[in-house]
């Protein structure tokens, strides 16, 4: 696989996909904060995993206290909130979740919370016009934040909800969001320019997390596991992917650091 594909996929994996990349100290600090609302009356925001945390913190900066539920080193597909997390949610004005069953715990969150329920911002429900990829009629791919164009829509959704709960800082949030949108536009341009002349259009991934990227930028993703890394592939599928790799001379397998490389190693042999 050309080095450009490897580099750009690595950039996105490091910056958007893996929870807590480059934010170990920030997330650890948030986890040390007690569940009670701060006395400085900052807006309290809770996010379900790192990409949403990153978007929210880039928009609010020092104007809000943003707590990320999924800690560094945890797999967001499988993480279950602690009692401390629940308290933090109850004390928040906004809870931002990805949706599309990405967070298993979010289905029953209303039954767990007490009387002080926050505004729940389900990103997937606000992306009806984005042609979300369907695995089957009941299941939509939840990894849409990996497409920089869709990520721009996510930023705008978060911005509008922050402006609703904290109108005094609306212009400040808008200015920061615009700066973040510029970065995402630049990322989109980099994908287009760097992938445009690549000869190979096939990649193998640990699980089916890159469908939105593949669709947007015209390459073919072959996933070892399904939408969740916990979905175990059959021996027949592993054999098929191994043959695919040999026939197409695929030299790299992309997998997250939070996912065991065991299956990827099997194919790479």
C-alpha positions, 0 to 999 in steps of 0.5 A: 500500500502506498505510504500516503494511504498509510499516513493519512489513515494513521492520522485519522485513526490517531485523531478521531477514532481511538478514544483518548489519543493524545488526551491522556492527561486531560481525560484523567483530570476530568475523571478526578472531578467530583460529580457535583456541579462546579460553583463557578456556574460553568455549563456542564457538558457530558460526552459519551466518547472522545471524538464528541469530547474533542468537538465539545471542548474545541467549541467551549474552551474554558467556558464549559466543564466537559466530562468524557464518559469513556476513559482513556484506554477503554473500548467505547463500544463496550464501556459501561458508565460508573455511578460517578459517570451517572452522577456527572450526567445528572448534573449536566445541562447537555449529554452528547451521544453518538447514537445508532447503538454505538453506546449500548448503555444509552438505550436505557439512560432515561430510566437510570437518571433521576429527576434532573435529566439533561438535554440529550443530544443524539447526533445520529438522529440529527443526521437524517439528511446524511445518507447514513450507511445501513448494514441491514434495515435495522442497523446503521453504521455508527462510525460517521464521525470519521467522514470529515464532511459529516463531522462538520455537521456534528460540530454544527449540531453541538454548537446549536445545542450549546447556544441554546443552554448558554446564550450569553456565550453564543458568539464565542462558541460560534467563533470557535466552531468556525475555527474547528470547521476550517480544520475539518475542511482542510482535512477533507481537502487533504484526503482528496489530494493525497488519495487521488493518485493512489494506485491501490484502492483496497485496505483491510481493517480490524472492524468495519469502522471506515465505511464512511471514509471508503464511500467518500473517498473511493476506496474499498474497505475489507473488514475482519470483524463487523461494526463492533470489534467484538463480532468474531469472524468465522474461519471461512471469512478469515481465510477469504480475507487472507486470500484477498490480501495476497491477491491484491498485494495488501501490505498493511492491516489497520487496527486500533490499539484498543483492539487485540491484533490477534486476528490481524496477525492471523491474516498477516502470516 
